[in-house]
C-alpha cells in the first residue's frame, strides 16, 4: 500500500489542525521536526473542515491550510469540506 503525506509548519496555528488530522486518520504516523510536522498515512489521508473547527473552536476555511502547508504527496481531491490525499491506481 502506498503512503501519502502532508507536511505543515510547526507552530501554534497548526497544533489544532494536526490534532484534527490525527483524529480523522487514526492509522497515520506523526513525525515532529523542529520546524515542521510530517503526517504519513497508508493509502489515503483526509483533512476535514468540521473536525478542525471543533479543535479550533471557530469557523475554518480549508484554504487557510495553505498558509502553513509545506508540501504534500498524493493526488489531491478537495471540496469546501474535505481535502483527501491518495494515489490513484
MMTF fields as JSON, N, C-alpha, C and O atoms, coordinates in Angstrom:
{
  "mmtfVersion": "1.0.0",
  "mmtfProducer": "UNKNOWN",
  "numBonds": 355,
  "numAtoms": 356,
  "numGroups": 89,
  "numChains": 1,
  "numModels": 1,
  "chainsPerModel": [1],
  "groupsPerChain": [89],
  "chainIdList": ["A"],
  "bondAtomList": [4, 2, 8, 6, 12, 10, 16, 14, 20, 18, 24, 22, 28, 26, 32, 30, 36, 34, 40, 38, 44, 42, 48, 46, 52, 50, 56, 54, 60, 58, 64, 62, 68, 66, 72, 70, 76, 74, 80, 78, 84, 82, 88, 86, 92, 90, 96, 94, 100, 98, 104, 102, 108, 106, 112, 110, 116, 114, 120, 118, 124, 122, 128, 126, 132, 130, 136, 134, 140, 138, 144, 142, 148, 146, 152, 150, 156, 154, 160, 158, 164, 162, 168, 166, 172, 170, 176, 174, 180, 178, 184, 182, 188, 186, 192, 190, 196, 194, 200, 198, 204, 202, 208, 206, 212, 210, 216, 214, 220, 218, 224, 222, 228, 226, 232, 230, 236, 234, 240, 238, 244, 242, 248, 246, 252, 250, 256, 254, 260, 258, 264, 262, 268, 266, 272, 270, 276, 274, 280, 278, 284, 282, 288, 286, 292, 290, 296, 294, 300, 298, 304, 302, 308, 306, 312, 310, 316, 314, 320, 318, 324, 322, 328, 326, 332, 330, 336, 334, 340, 338, 344, 342, 348, 346, 352, 350],
  "bondOrderList": [1, 1, 1, 1, 1, 1, 1, 1, 1, 1, 1, 1, 1, 1, 1, 1, 1, 1, 1, 1, 1, 1, 1, 1, 1, 1, 1, 1, 1, 1, 1, 1, 1, 1, 1, 1, 1, 1, 1, 1, 1, 1, 1, 1, 1, 1, 1, 1, 1, 1, 1, 1, 1, 1, 1, 1, 1, 1, 1, 1, 1, 1, 1, 1, 1, 1, 1, 1, 1, 1, 1, 1, 1, 1, 1, 1, 1, 1, 1, 1, 1, 1, 1, 1, 1, 1, 1, 1],
  "groupList": [{"groupName": "UNK", "atomNameList": ["N", "CA", "C", "O"], "elementList": ["N", "C", "C", "O"], "formalChargeList": [0, 0, 0, 0], "bondAtomList": [1, 0, 2, 1, 3, 2], "bondOrderList": [1, 1, 2], "singleLetterCode": "X", "chemCompType": "L-PEPTIDE LINKING"}],
  "groupTypeList": [0, 0, 0, 0, 0, 0, 0, 0, 0, 0, 0, 0, 0, 0, 0, 0, 0, 0, 0, 0, 0, 0, 0, 0, 0, 0, 0, 0, 0, 0, 0, 0, 0, 0, 0, 0, 0, 0, 0, 0, 0, 0, 0, 0, 0, 0, 0, 0, 0, 0, 0, 0, 0, 0, 0, 0, 0, 0, 0, 0, 0, 0, 0, 0, 0, 0, 0, 0, 0, 0, 0, 0, 0, 0, 0, 0, 0, 0, 0, 0, 0, 0, 0, 0, 0, 0, 0, 0, 0],
  "groupIdList": [1, 2, 3, 4, 5, 6, 7, 8, 9, 10, 11, 12, 13, 14, 15, 16, 17, 18, 19, 20, 21, 22, 23, 24, 25, 26, 27, 28, 29, 30, 31, 32, 33, 34, 35, 36, 37, 38, 39, 40, 41, 42, 43, 44, 45, 46, 47, 48, 49, 50, 51, 52, 53, 54, 55, 56, 57, 58, 59, 60, 61, 62, 63, 64, 65, 66, 67, 68, 69, 70, 71, 72, 73, 74, 75, 76, 77, 78, 79, 80, 81, 82, 83, 84, 85, 86, 87, 88, 89],
  "secStructList": [7, 7, 3, 3, 3, 3, 3, 3, 3, 7, 1, 2, 2, 2, 2, 2, 2, 2, 2, 2, 2, 2, 2, 2, 7, 6, 6, 7, 3, 3, 3, 3, 7, 1, 1, 3, 3, 3, 3, 3, 3, 3, 1, 3, 3, 3, 3, 3, 2, 2, 2, 2, 2, 2, 2, 2, 6, 1, 7, 7, 7, 4, 4, 4, 2, 2, 2, 2, 3, 3, 3, 3, 3, 1, 3, 3, 3, 3, 7, 1, 1, 3, 3, 3, 3, 3, 7, 7, 7],
  "xCoordList": [0.845, 0.0, 0.891, 1.842, 0.587, 1.371, 1.055, -0.045, 2.039, 1.888, 1.723, 2.391, 0.841, 0.688, 1.135, 1.206, 1.432, 1.773, 1.428, 1.241, 1.354, 1.202, 2.191, 2.333, 2.87, 3.818, 3.387, 3.153, 3.285, 2.86, 3.94, 4.737, 3.965, 4.869, 4.5, 3.327, 5.503, 5.262, 5.119, 6.112, 3.89, 3.643, 2.316, 1.636, 1.971, 0.743, -0.513, -1.489, -0.496, -1.66, -1.933, -3.087, -0.89, -1.083, -1.38, -1.825, -1.147, -1.412, -2.832, -2.998, -3.867, -5.221, -5.507, -6.303, -4.871, -5.056, -4.452, -5.062, -3.272, -2.619, -3.445, -3.621, -3.947, -4.809, -6.025, -6.412, -6.625, -7.805, -7.45, -8.211, -6.3, -5.89, -5.687, -6.08, -5.089, -4.865, -6.201, -6.364, -7.143, -8.474, -9.135, -9.71, -9.048, -9.715, -8.938, -9.484, -7.671, -6.825, -6.055, -4.849, -6.722, -6.068, -4.888, -4.079, -4.761, -3.635, -2.417, -1.408, -2.498, -1.391, -0.237, -0.389, 0.926, 2.125, 2.561, 2.732, 2.741, 3.127, 4.616, 5.09, 5.353, 6.796, 7.043, 6.905, 7.411, 7.632, 9.109, 9.987, 9.36, 10.703, 10.716, 9.656, 11.884, 11.915, 11.046, 10.457, 10.949, 10.2, 8.996, 8.239, 8.807, 7.67, 7.15, 7.828, 5.933, 5.307, 4.867, 4.092, 5.369, 5.013, 4.103, 4.42, 2.968, 1.991, 1.881, 1.417, 2.311, 2.246, 1.018, 0.633, 0.412, -0.747, -0.721, -0.418, -1.032, -1.097, -2.381, -3.483, -2.212, -3.391, -3.98, -3.943, -4.525, -5.13, -5.125, -4.972, -5.295, -5.362, -6.417, -6.398, -7.335, -8.4, -8.345, -8.257, -8.397, -8.47, -9.903, -10.39, -10.581, -11.991, -12.14, -11.621, -12.864, -13.095, -13.803, -13.413, -14.829, -15.599, -14.778, -14.98, -13.857, -13.013, -12.023, -11.746, -11.493, -10.602, -11.375, -10.862, -12.602, -13.416, -13.669, -13.659, -13.896, -14.083, -12.827, -12.914, -11.663, -10.403, -10.052, -9.497, -10.382, -10.08, -11.11, -10.784, -12.348, -13.42, -13.917, -14.494, -13.692, -14.16, -14.341, -13.898, -14.995, -15.154, -13.78, -12.874, -13.647, -12.359, -12.607, -13.439, -11.877, -11.916, -10.706, -9.581, -10.903, -9.78, -8.687, -7.545, -9.002, -7.961, -6.932, -5.802, -7.319, -6.378, -5.223, -4.151, -5.436, -4.398, -3.157, -2.038, -3.355, -2.229, -1.222, -0.063, -1.635, -0.724, 0.409, 1.547, 0.104, 1.085, 1.507, 2.244, 1.048, 1.388, 2.794, 3.117, 3.629, 4.982, 4.966, 5.418, 4.447, 4.362, 3.387, 2.949, 3.061, 2.214, 2.564, 3.216, 2.119, 2.376, 1.096, 0.5, 0.679, -0.549, -1.401, -1.196, -2.336, -3.289, -4.291, -4.758, -4.617, -5.489, -6.912, -7.151, -7.846, -9.28, -9.776, -9.638, -10.346, -10.692, -12.062, -12.418, -12.813, -14.006, -14.006, -13.001, -15.094, -15.063, -15.075, -14.801, -15.385, -15.444, -14.287, -13.973, -13.653, -12.58, -11.448, -11.633, -10.282, -9.122, -8.618, -8.267, -8.579, -8.14, -6.931, -6.896, -5.938, -4.753, -4.818, -5.08, -4.58, -4.486, -3.826, -3.837, -3.267, -2.692, -3.742, -4.28, -4.042, -4.994, -4.279, -3.136, -4.936, -4.309, -5.085, -4.719],
  "yCoordList": [-1.172, 0.0, 1.236, 1.319, 2.188, 3.415, 4.346, 4.337, 5.141, 6.107, 7.509, 7.869, 8.284, 9.692, 10.499, 9.969, 11.766, 12.596, 14.055, 14.514, 14.76, 16.214, 16.743, 16.168, 17.828, 18.45, 19.887, 20.653, 20.235, 21.576, 22.223, 21.531, 23.546, 24.244, 23.878, 23.681, 23.791, 23.519, 24.847, 25.525, 25.215, 26.458, 26.34, 25.316, 27.392, 27.361, 27.219, 26.604, 27.783, 27.71, 26.291, 25.93, 25.484, 24.151, 23.074, 21.984, 23.353, 22.309, 21.763, 20.545, 22.605, 22.041, 21.37, 20.433, 21.838, 21.21, 19.818, 18.869, 19.693, 18.384, 17.453, 16.279, 17.967, 17.146, 16.648, 15.488, 17.511, 17.128, 16.063, 15.119, 16.216, 15.218, 13.861, 12.836, 13.843, 12.581, 11.954, 10.737, 12.76, 12.24, 11.566, 10.484, 12.212, 11.684, 10.579, 9.887, 10.409, 9.405, 8.62, 8.815, 7.748, 7.067, 6.183, 5.839, 5.807, 4.977, 5.805, 5.244, 7.122, 7.959, 7.924, 7.514, 8.368, 8.489, 9.947, 10.536, 10.528, 11.931, 12.009, 11.471, 12.693, 12.884, 14.362, 15.208, 14.655, 16.055, 16.413, 15.737, 17.486, 18.023, 19.423, 19.94, 20.045, 21.378, 22.425, 23.269, 22.396, 23.44, 22.926, 23.714, 21.614, 21.075, 19.797, 19.143, 19.468, 18.219, 17.512, 18.055, 16.291, 15.497, 14.378, 13.649, 14.25, 13.228, 12.255, 12.613, 11.022, 9.957, 9.1, 8.883, 8.621, 7.74, 6.678, 6.982, 5.455, 4.395, 4.521, 4.583, 4.557, 4.57, 5.933, 6.41, 6.574, 7.895, 8.661, 8.087, 9.962, 10.847, 11.904, 12.523, 12.103, 13.088, 14.159, 13.857, 15.403, 16.554, 17.054, 17.402, 17.094, 17.506, 18.869, 19.105, 19.757, 21.108, 21.071, 21.793, 20.249, 20.253, 19.78, 20.263, 18.845, 18.392, 19.487, 19.677, 20.201, 21.327, 22.395, 22.96, 22.674, 23.675, 23.271, 24.116, 21.983, 21.511, 21.747, 22.15, 21.496, 21.673, 23.149, 23.52, 24.0, 25.424, 26.195, 27.194, 25.724, 26.448, 27.638, 28.571, 27.607, 28.677, 28.131, 27.027, 28.919, 28.532, 28.486, 29.239, 27.589, 27.412, 27.147, 26.317, 27.863, 27.644, 26.784, 27.154, 25.662, 24.77, 25.464, 25.004, 26.552, 27.293, 27.891, 28.17, 28.093, 28.594, 27.618, 28.015, 26.36, 25.347, 25.699, 25.366, 26.375, 26.713, 27.654, 27.685, 28.418, 29.342, 28.58, 29.049, 27.42, 26.644, 25.353, 24.553, 25.146, 23.929, 24.032, 25.01, 23.037, 22.994, 22.163, 22.622, 20.949, 20.091, 18.96, 18.758, 18.24, 17.063, 16.073, 16.412, 14.837, 13.775, 12.985, 12.507, 12.851, 12.136, 13.001, 14.213, 12.402, 13.154, 13.828, 13.219, 15.072, 15.866, 15.851, 16.143, 15.506, 15.665, 16.642, 16.381, 17.753, 18.801, 19.394, 19.609, 19.651, 20.477, 21.379, 21.436, 22.08, 23.031, 22.36, 23.017, 21.066, 20.365, 19.399, 19.109, 18.9, 17.913, 18.127, 18.682, 17.671, 17.56, 16.14, 15.751, 15.363, 13.975, 13.764, 14.209, 13.074, 12.664, 11.17, 10.424, 10.729, 9.293, 9.118, 10.024, 7.975, 7.648, 6.932, 5.914, 7.467, 6.803, 5.667, 5.822, 4.542, 3.409, 3.072, 2.147],
  "zCoordList": [0.0, 0.0, 0.0, 0.777, -0.862, -0.961, 0.196, 0.749, 0.541, 1.623, 1.04, 0.071, 1.63, 1.298, 2.51, 3.619, 2.307, 3.463, 3.23, 2.103, 4.348, 4.347, 5.375, 6.454, 5.051, 5.968, 6.217, 5.282, 7.488, 7.894, 8.748, 9.381, 8.763, 9.669, 11.103, 11.422, 11.955, 13.372, 14.1, 14.366, 14.42, 15.153, 15.904, 15.839, 16.605, 17.416, 16.553, 16.982, 15.34, 14.464, 13.974, 13.746, 13.811, 13.239, 14.281, 13.921, 15.55, 16.568, 16.498, 16.442, 16.5, 16.419, 15.08, 15.015, 14.019, 12.697, 12.708, 12.216, 13.257, 13.351, 14.239, 13.911, 15.352, 16.219, 15.439, 15.573, 14.632, 13.844, 12.807, 12.598, 12.162, 11.163, 11.829, 11.272, 12.997, 13.715, 14.116, 14.022, 14.555, 14.926, 13.727, 13.851, 12.568, 11.368, 10.666, 9.807, 11.025, 10.357, 11.42, 11.57, 12.149, 13.275, 12.877, 13.739, 11.618, 11.181, 10.767, 10.34, 10.887, 10.438, 11.432, 12.583, 10.948, 11.776, 11.756, 10.689, 12.937, 13.046, 13.347, 14.347, 12.458, 12.629, 12.91, 12.027, 14.156, 14.555, 14.407, 14.943, 13.669, 13.475, 14.096, 14.449, 14.235, 14.86, 14.158, 14.832, 12.837, 12.136, 11.373, 10.805, 11.354, 10.61, 11.243, 12.035, 10.87, 11.277, 10.005, 9.217, 9.812, 8.631, 9.093, 10.033, 8.421, 8.778, 7.616, 6.534, 7.852, 6.847, 7.113, 8.263, 6.046, 6.19, 5.094, 3.94, 5.445, 4.43, 3.606, 4.15, 2.286, 1.406, 1.141, 0.007, 2.164, 1.985, 3.302, 4.38, 3.182, 4.345, 4.04, 2.977, 4.981, 4.779, 5.863, 7.053, 5.431, 6.334, 6.268, 5.192, 7.409, 7.444, 8.118, 9.209, 7.437, 7.958, 9.307, 10.224, 9.445, 10.693, 11.889, 13.003, 11.675, 12.789, 13.186, 14.371, 12.199, 12.514, 13.279, 14.244, 12.855, 13.553, 15.001, 15.896, 15.231, 16.615, 17.446, 18.606, 16.857, 17.582, 17.787, 18.821, 16.784, 16.873, 17.692, 18.333, 17.666, 18.33, 17.536, 18.096, 16.215, 15.342, 13.929, 13.614, 13.088, 11.69, 11.021, 11.377, 10.046, 9.366, 7.893, 7.527, 7.057, 5.615, 5.266, 5.602, 4.609, 4.296, 3.493, 3.496, 2.81, 2.085, 3.042, 2.639, 4.326, 5.323, 5.54, 5.998, 5.216, 5.377, 4.563, 4.954, 3.428, 2.547, 3.195, 2.783, 4.193, 4.867, 5.555, 5.579, 6.107, 6.864, 6.173, 6.75, 4.953, 4.205, 3.63, 2.956, 3.888, 3.323, 2.042, 0.993, 2.133, 0.965, 1.242, 2.375, 0.204, 0.342, -0.743, -1.731, -0.546, -1.51, -1.698, -0.733, -2.943, -3.26, -4.162, -4.242, -4.827, -5.635, -4.704, -3.742, -4.991, -4.122, -4.662, -5.834, -3.792, -4.066, -3.006, -1.811, -3.427, -2.482, -2.787, -3.945, -1.738, -1.832, -0.601, 0.107, -0.327, 0.784, 2.159, 3.162, 2.221, 3.498, 3.752, 4.907, 2.701, 2.886, 1.891, 0.807, 2.293, 1.41, 1.604, 2.718, 0.526, 0.618, -0.276, -1.423, 0.278, -0.478, -0.672, 0.272, -1.895, -2.178, -3.529, -4.362, -3.736, -5.036, -5.838, -5.404, -7.024, -7.909, -8.622, -9.052, -8.749, -9.445, -10.688, -11.413]
}
